[in-house]
């Protein structure tokens, strides 16, 4: 059996990254001999591919899983896992700085050890990586192939010279970091989410381009860890797709933390001067006059593009676009009925949890019948800044554009006892309902714990229960999640119209 020829390294190749690589792309891996025909061949070993493979194999299907780089995909290696580990360390720094307001005295000069922070990131990532390891999936009865896949026919794919025949296939090759065509940027060098976690020394001056979720999360984290952070946005400010009240709270927080943010920027070019990177730019709000800034590192966080190249999709009639990815119908079936897609390769919302959800749809539809629809999904998401911003469903403006009349109920955390006690009063719970009903259309939560709290709203929407039902559910006191019940209570009070109040009053008078 042929060994995989790829020797993968992830700098720095310390004991933690050696453990990681030994799990997710072992250099001595032996690709198996292909079986006669697979029920399912899955291309891509990220979240969507792993969930599809393990779910199908659990149902008794014969499954092959192909990964050309790292098992675990972006989430484990360069996304959710390392980013949340570094964010946690940065929150500790923020808590120490605020300790005096809680009556706790911290010695002067306490600061983060960036090298130790990053070693912790690598250690935790390596410790988790066995869950996504090639060996684990092999032991679960899945044929794991390390190498680059290419479709040969509508019923076969080639990897490392071996032909794998299938009844159905799933494309789950994910997406990669995009970067704008800025003159001089490649020559000067830059980071993306795929390389920033390889750092071992803290950039003293750090420019982050893009104020979307990735840019905002890492801007705050690196600022708290000691970098002088400049955040450039070419569109319309912080998290331009989010609720603007929520984005405003985040912007104020960034200002207080002395993160230098500038919107409506146009980067003209980048050049290297010694060890410095000189960024030439204009800013709309500063008269479009040419300016320059010297930094030590540049992080590009301007979105992601799907991995569609090299798969030979044209040969098998799978339509795709280089920006939006593989074209699928509501059942996640591509334009070739034998081939499905899941995860970032075909979705607008490129989240780990949507990759997981769509993988579950694909298992059902590819192995049995097309019955599960992606349009039925209710997708929440969260930006893990401090405070976090979480959302599910429609924004108020979206509802209005669809011709739906909306009522909005809001509870600010400065009115919630537990948030006051925690010293976490920045933020709110905002819920939009269809006017005249308790039907939840969407919700935004801004809170240090928003990512955890949004699931209650998501569950209500999925189960098709409204604010009235939430109001009837007992919430422990004191918790910050009580804000959701208080929003529901505010809805209930609107049901007490003057007529109903009069009827109740008359009834009580009669009962005396």
BARODO-966784 format. One record per residue (C-alpha): x, y, z; residue in one letter. Coordinates in steps of 0.25 Angstrom, whole numbers, plus 2048, in hexadecimal, padded with zeros to 3 digits. Layout:
XYZA
...
REM end
This chain:
800800800X
80680E7FCX
80A818807X
805826806X
81082E800X
80C83B807X
81583F813X
80D84A81AX
813854823X
80C85F82CX
816869831X
81B86883CX
81D85983BX
81D85884BX
81884B852X
80A851851X
809853842X
811846840X
80583F848X
7FB84783FX
801843832X
803834837X
7F4834839X
7EE83C82DX
7F9839822X
80282E826X
80E82D81DX
80E81E81EX
80081C81AX
7FC811811X
7F1813808X
7E8807807X
7E57FE7FBX
7D88047F6X
7CB7FB7F7X
7C47F77EBX
7BA8027ECX
7B680C7F8X
7A88107FCX
7AF81E7FEX
7BC8247FBX
7BE831803X
7C883B7FEX
7CD844809X
7D0841818X
7CB84E81EX
7BE84E827X
7B584C81BX
7BD840816X
7BF83A824X
7B183A828X
7AC83581BX
7B682981BX
7B4825829X
7A5826828X
7A481E81CX
7AD814821X
7A581382EX
79980F825X
7A180481FX
7A580A812X
7B380880CX
7BA81580CX
7C781B807X
7CC82880CX
7D7830805X
7DF83C80BX
7EA842804X
7F084A80FX
7EB84A81EX
7E0842824X
7D784B82CX
7D7856822X
7D7864825X
7CF863832X
7DA85A839X
7E6860833X
7E586E82FX
7D7872834X
7CD870840X
7D7869849X
7E4871848X
7DC87E847X
7D387B853X
7DF87785BX
7E7884859X
7DA88C85BX
7D9885869X
7E788986DX
7E4898868X
7D7898871X
7E089487DX
7E98A087AX
7DC8A9879X
7D78A4886X
7E48A688DX
7E48B5889X
7D68B688EX
7D88AF89BX
7D98BB8A4X
7CA8BF8A1X
7C78B18A7X
7CF8B48B3X
7DB8AC8AFX
7E98B18AFX
7F28AC8A4X
8018B08A5X
8068BB89BX
80D8B688FX
8048A988DX
8048A687EX
80289B874X
80E891870X
80A890861X
81388485FX
80D87D86AX
7FF881865X
80287B857X
80886E85DX
7FB86D865X
7F386E858X
7FC863851X
7FB85A85DX
7EC85B85EX
7EB85984FX
7F484D84FX
7EC84785BX
7DF848853X
7E4843846X
7E3835849X
7D4836847X
7D6839838X
7E2830836X
7E482782AX
7E681B833X
7D981E83AX
7D181E82EX
7D8812828X
7D480A835X
7C680E833X
7C6806826X
7C881281CX
7D3811811X
7DB81D813X
7E3822807X
7ED82E809X
7F08347FCX
7E983D7F1X
7DC8397EBX
7D883B7DDX
7CB8367D6X
7CD82D7CBX
7BE8297C7X
7B182B7CEX
7B381E7D6X
7C281F7D9X
7CD8277DFX
7DC8267DEX
7E68287EAX
7F58257EAX
7F381D7DEX
7E88147E3X
7DA8147DEX
7CE8147E8X
7C18107E2X
7B48167E9X
7A58167E8X
7A58247EEX
7AF82E7F1X
7B083B7FAX
7B88477F8X
7BC84D805X
7C9854802X
7C6860809X
7CC86E807X
7D9876809X
7DC88480DX
7DB88F802X
7E489A800X
7E28A77F8X
7EC8AA7ECX
7F38B57F3X
8008B97ECX
80D8B57F4X
8058AC7FEX
80A89F7FAX
8188A47FAX
8178AB808X
81189E80EX
80489D815X
7FC89481EX
7EE88D81DX
7E7885827X
7EE879821X
7FC87E826X
7F9888831X
7F987D83CX
807879838X
80D88683EX
81688484AX
81989384DX
80F89E84EX
80E8A8843X
8118B6849X
8098BD83FX
7FE8B5838X
7F58B982CX
7E98B182AX
7E18B381DX
7D28B081EX
7C98B2829X
7C08A6828X
7C089B832X
7CE896830X
7D48A4830X
7CC8A983CX
7CF89D845X
7DE89D842X
7DF8AC843X
7DA8AC851X
7E289F855X
7EF8A4850X
7ED8B2856X
7EA8AC864X
7F78A4862X
7FF8B0860X
7FF8B4851X
7FC8C284CX
7F18BE843X
7EC8C6837X
7DF8C0831X
7DB8C5822X
7CE8C281CX
7CB8C580DX
7BC8C580FX
7B38CC819X
7B98C9827X
7B98BE831X
7B18B182DX
7AA8B8822X
7A08AD821X
79C8AD830X
7928B4837X
7978C2838X
7948C4847X
79C8B884AX
7A88BD841X
7A78CA848X
7A98C4855X
7B58BC850X
7BB8C9849X
7BA8D1857X
7C18C585EX
7CC8C5853X
7CE8D4855X
7CF8D2864X
7DA8C7862X
7E18D1859X
7E08C884CX
7E28D2841X
7D78CF837X
7D58D682AX
7CA8D3820X
7C88D6811X
7D78D480FX
7DD8D1802X
7EB8CB803X
7F38D07F7X
8008C87F9X
8098C1803X
8188C2803X
8238BC80BX
82D8C5812X
8378BD81AX
82F8B5824X
8238BE823X
8178BD819X
8128CB814X
8048CB811X
7FF8D7808X
7F08DA808X
7E58E4807X
7D98E5810X
7CC8EB80CX
7C98F281AX
7D78F8819X
7D58FF80CX
7DB8F4803X
7E98FA805X
7F58F0804X
7FA8EB811X
8038E0816X
8058D8822X
8118CF826X
80E8C182CX
8158B4830X
80A8AB82BX
7FE8AB822X
7F28A2824X
7E88A1818X
7DA89D81DX
7D18A1811X
7C989480FX
7CB886809X
7CA8807FCX
7C68727F9X
7D08677F5X
7CB8637E7X
7D78617DFX
7DE8547DCX
7D284C7DEX
7CF84A7CFX
7C184E7D1X
7BF8527C2X
7C18447BEX
7B583F7C7X
7AC84A7C4X
7AC8517D2X
7A98607D0X
7B18697D9X
7B58787DBX
7C387C7E0X
7BC8857EAX
7B087E7EFX
7B58707EDX
7AE8637E8X
79F8657E4X
79585D7EBX
78685B7ECX
77E85C7F9X
78284D7FCX
7918517FAX
7918497EDX
79B84F7E3X
79884F7D4X
79D8417D3X
7928397DAX
79C82F7E0X
7A483A7E6X
7A18427F3X
7A884D7FAX
7A8852809X
7AF85D811X
7B686980DX
7B88647FEX
7A98677FBX
7A4870807X
7A287F809X
7A487D818X
7B287781AX
7B1872828X
7B586582EX
7A7862834X
7A1865826X
7AB85B820X
7A685182AX
798853828X
799852819X
7A184581AX
79583F821X
78C843816X
79683D80CX
796830813X
78782F812X
786833804X
79282C7FEX
78F81F804X
78081E804X
7778287FEX
7778377FBX
76E83B807X
777845810X
77785480BX
78285E80EX
77886980EX
77186381AX
77E866823X
77D87182DX
78C87682EX
79187D83AX
79F88383AX
7A888B844X
7B4894843X
7BD89184FX
7C189F853X
7BF8A4861X
7B38A6862X
7AF89B858X
7A589E84DX
79C89384AX
790893840X
78688983AX
77B88B830X
777898829X
77C8A682CX
7718B182EX
7758B7820X
7748A9819X
7668A781FX
7618B481AX
7678B280CX
75F8A580CX
7538AD80FX
7518A781DX
74D8B1828X
7568B0834X
7558B3843X
7628B384AX
7648B0859X
7718B4860X
7778B286DX
7858B9871X
78E8B187AX
7908BD883X
7818BA887X
7858AB88AX
7898A8899X
79389D896X
79A8A688BX
79B8B1895X
7A18A889FX
7AB8A2895X
7AF8B0890X
7AA8AD882X
7A08B787FX
7A48BA871X
79A8B4867X
78B8B0865X
7828A5861X
77A8A9855X
76E8A184FX
7668A3842X
75889D841X
74E89E837X
7458A983AX
7388A5842X
73E897845X
74989184EX
75088A842X
75F88D843X
765892836X
77389483BX
77B899846X
78989F849X
79089E857X
79B8A685BX
7A28A1868X
7AE89A86DX
7A688D86CX
79E89085FX
7A3884858X
79D87B863X
790883865X
78C883856X
789874856X
77C87685EX
77787F853X
77C876849X
77586A84FX
768872851X
768876842X
76B86783EX
760862846X
75786D842X
75487284FX
753881852X
75688B85DX
749887865X
74F879867X
75D87F86BX
755888875X
74F87B87BX
75D87487DX
76387688BX
77187C88AX
77B87A895X
77D88789DX
78788E89CX
78C88B88EX
78F894882X
78688B87AX
77B890882X
77B89C878X
77589386EX
769890877X
76889F87AX
7668A286BX
75C89786BX
75589E877X
7558AB86FX
74E8A4864X
74389F86DX
7408AD873X
73D8B1865X
7318A7865X
72B8AF871X
7238B9868X
71A8C486EX
70E8BC86BX
7148AF872X
7198B787EX
70B8BD87FX
7048AF87FX
70E8AA889X
70C8B6892X
6FD8B4892X
6FE8A5895X
7078A88A1X
6FD8B38A6X
6F28A98A4X
6FA89E8ACX
6FC8A78B8X
REM end
